[in-house]
Every structure is written in structure tokens, then in C-alpha cells.
Amino acid sequence: MRRSNSLAARTPEPVLRKLRGPAAQAAALVAFLLIIGLVWDLLAAWGGFPRLLFPTASQILERLWSMARTGALLSATMPTLGRMALGFCIAALAGVPIGLWMGRSQIVEDFLSPTIRILLPIPSLAYVPLFILWLGLTLQAVVLLIVVSAVLPIIVNTWTGTKAIDRKLTWVAQSMDVRGVVLFSRVFLPAAVPSIMMGLRQGLSMSWRAAVGAEFFSMAQSGLGVTMLEAQGYQQTDVILSLLIIIMVISFALDKWVFMQIESMTINRWGMQAEKSYPGRKGRR
Amino acid sequence: MMGGQGLPETRTGPDPASDLLSISRFCVWFDGRLVLRNINLNIPSGQFVAVIGPSGSGKSTLMNCVAGFIQDGNHTAIDGNISINGSAPQSRGLRRGVVFQEYALFPWRTARRNVEFALAAAGVPAAERKGRALDYLKLVQLENSGDLFPHQMSGGMKQRVAIARALAFQPDMLLMDEPLGAIDAITRDRLVRLIDEVWRETRKTVLYITHNVSEAVALADRVIVLKSNPGEIILDQQIELPRPRDALSGRAVELERLLRETIPQDDGAQEDGRAEAR
């Protein structure tokens, strides 16, 4: 007893390891936001910046609240979200089948993979001038930009994931004379779900970036980016910062909230977690 | 000798009429390297045959060829003949069940739904599958674990589900590739007894690949010993012991010693064997 006590005293319990679970994470987030707000207000008060360009945290929150009340926030957010949803759906509907096809057919893979390798590192905003010339400042141009940004991560993840499917799962089905469509829908598709999910997750994040980014090139007439550009014209720094907060919250919610719901229903339940991006959640029973 | 009767153990020479599996002058090369040389093996229906040998003896390759997983191709050359009920291993409509060391359960399906996959493949109507699946799970003593997903089960449980799934397809032949290779020693003894019980109940033809001599002596009617580099049959030994078997009986110990003495030591061929197992 005594010995174990002295041992425990010599090796202090790591504090950080206790910061787990949703409650602790929420508390940490609140504390973090409070600290950020405090530092911000200190800078705003004593930094010597003009108040117009550097509003206090309470001014920003006030502006956010009034925009929410008047509906300005919603009417700025919905067009951007709508365009993103449209582009993402098209990208998913095209990307998942292409990825599956590449994973299943050597010919298709040989044919498409060089193109994809070349296109993958290009920042999608580099297509903006081209798409504006082709399609003008239209919804089609924005959606095309979103599709192009989102479709590549979806294809690549689905493709590599489908290729990595355990050959013995296919063999088991093959030994039972299961082939063709049934083999595909009952074995390949579910086995590829973890990588498809990872692709969709990255694709959604990319389409959100493209949807917001496109608006700064005047490719749309309404939306978060458009409202921010207008606020820039009127030197409404508090509006810009409010919308930045909204963009941050939506990015976070799309990734963590939407996909964690789907994942807990599928691959977590099946124990098929393919990625290791949740520190502290893996390897614990 | 009463060839053609229902007592396969008493038969000696090959008899194409009643042999379920017939392998003749079979050779396999991987990238030009000879892996299996001149394999001749005839297995009558209902016989439990164990194949043992050191790493690099091509025993898994042999099973994969019988299962139709390995074909003539870019990196693989095949010569000779395998016939199952008179058909080639790749032909459709053959009823084979496979069990792998790595279980190969579908992780998105529960134990029961894994078995139902095989029932669906065997053409069992949807309404009957659930009840039949539970029957098969009961056969491997897992009737209460049907709703568990593979990741919630121990290795021994997973392998029992895999065996139930293979049997649920109602195969003519069961192909098992080191099914207990990843199982701890205590569970392994239990599973050997279970496999023996299940076999006595179903009397399937079994090709059982293993590197464990005791498993072979405990389960098989007949043990084929392969040597490595290249794989070749060096012994074809009948095991005529009453079941259930007592591993410590004089005759069992004697057979085990005979087999151990026959199996060549790994002569630095382990690396080759690993590469080949893929």
C-alpha cells in the first residue's frame, strides 16, 4: 500500500489524459472561447486600433444577434449552404460510382488514375477564371467549381478503399458461387463503406470551402461571402467577424456532427473504423 | 477390399468413380519458381484429410487451387489437373465451404446474418433463414451470440461462426486453411473437440490445412505430409483411431511421433514460405 502510494506520488497522473469524454471536451471548448474572447477584448481595448476595424467581442456578438433576429444571417447562409448541397450531391453521385469502378476494374483504373493524380494537387479556386469564362457568373459555374473540388477526394478514397478490401471476404463469397451484382452489393459495397464515408467527409469539407470561396469572385449574388464583401465595402468589421464565426461553426458542424451521426450508425457499430483521426477514441473499449 | 462401399478408410488405390476430389500431376509455379510439384491426391466423399507441412510447402496454395482462388495468370503457372465431382475448380455450381485462419467474417453483419449470407447463397428462402441460421449457430454452440458483430467476439467465437457459415452453405466439401492458427492453445483444444463433434454429425469431406501435428492426429482420417521447396507429398498416412479420440492413447502418440519425424525441419525456407502464403 505504502509502496504504491509513493510510486503514485513520483509519477503524477497525467492531467491531459483526463480531458476526455463529451462533457470535458465541451468544457475545454468553452474555456478556450472565453480565453480567446478575453485576449481579443484586451487587444481591442489597449491595442490602439480604431474601434471600427477592431470591434470588441461583445460588439461582435451583438451584431451576430441582431443579424440572427432580422433574418439577415439566415438569408446570407442559406444560398451558400444550398449551392454547397447541390454541388456536393452531384459530386457524391458521380464520385462514388467512379471510385468503385476504378477499384474493381484494372482497365478503368489504368485509364483514369493518371488524370486524377495530376488534378488532385491543383487548388480548386484556380479553375475560377476558366469556369467564369465558360459559364459566366452563373449558378452553374459555382456548382461546377464545387463539384470539381469535392469529387476528387471522394473518388480517391472510394477507389483506394475498394482496392484494399480483404481478398478473403471476396473469396468466401466466391466459394459460395456469389458473383456479379450480388457480390457487388452484398460484399464490395458494404466493405467499401468506411472509405466511402471518409471520401464523402473530405468531399463535403472541400465543397463547403469552394462554395464560400466562389462568392469572393462575385460568382454569386447572395450568400455568406457576398455579404462579407458588402460589409467590407461599408467597413462593417463586426459583420465580417460575425460571418467568420458562422463559417467556422458550420464547417465544424458539417464535419463532426453530420458525419459522426452517420458513422456511429454504420462503421462504428460494425467495428470497421478505417481512420485514426479521433485521438482518444480509438483503441479504448 | 470392398472398394466403392461406404467405408472410405479401408480403400487404398484411387477410384475416380467415388472420389469427390481428384488431383493429378498437379504443379504450380509462382513467377517461375516451382511451389508444388507433381501432387497426386484422391479424396473420397466423407473423408477428413489433413495436409501438414512446414512453411513453404505450398499447403495453402494447394487449398486455394482446390477452392478455385488461384488460376493460371500473369504470375502463376499451373499444370496438371484438379477435378471436383468431375468439374474444374473454377466452374460454377460447385458446393464448397471455406474457412480461413483470419475468419473472414463480414464485419457489417452479425454472427447470425453472416450465417444467413451462406443460406441465401444456398438458395434458402428468406423466411426460413433466421431459424436455420440459429440451428447452425447452435451446432457450434453459439446460439446465444447471434446478435454480436464480429468485432465484439473473441477469435474462437469468430472461427466458430465462420465454420457455421461454411456449413450453412451445405457444401460437399469443406476447405479449412489453418483454421486454428490464430487461436490460443486452450481454446484450440476446445475447438478441436468441437470440430470433431461437428464432423461426426455432418460427415463432410474436409481438406484441413494445418502445421499442427496434434490437430491433424486428433481430427483426420488421413494425413498428407508435404515437404517444402518445392512442395511435394512425402507421406500419406491413414489415421484409424476411434472417435472421439484420446490424444494420449498409445497409438495416437505413436502416430504423432511418426508424423513429427517425417516432417522436414524448416531449412531456412521460412522467408520463401511467407512470401508464398500470400
Interface residues (C-beta under 8 A of the other chain):
Chain A: D166 K168 L169 W171 V172 A173 Q174 S175 M176 D177 V178 R179 R186 V187 P190 A191 V193 T266 R269 W270 G271 M272
Chain B: A67 G68 F69 R92 G93 L94 R96 G97 V98 F100 E102 A104 F106 P107 W108 F117 A118 A121 A122 F149 P150 H151 Q152 R165 F169 L175
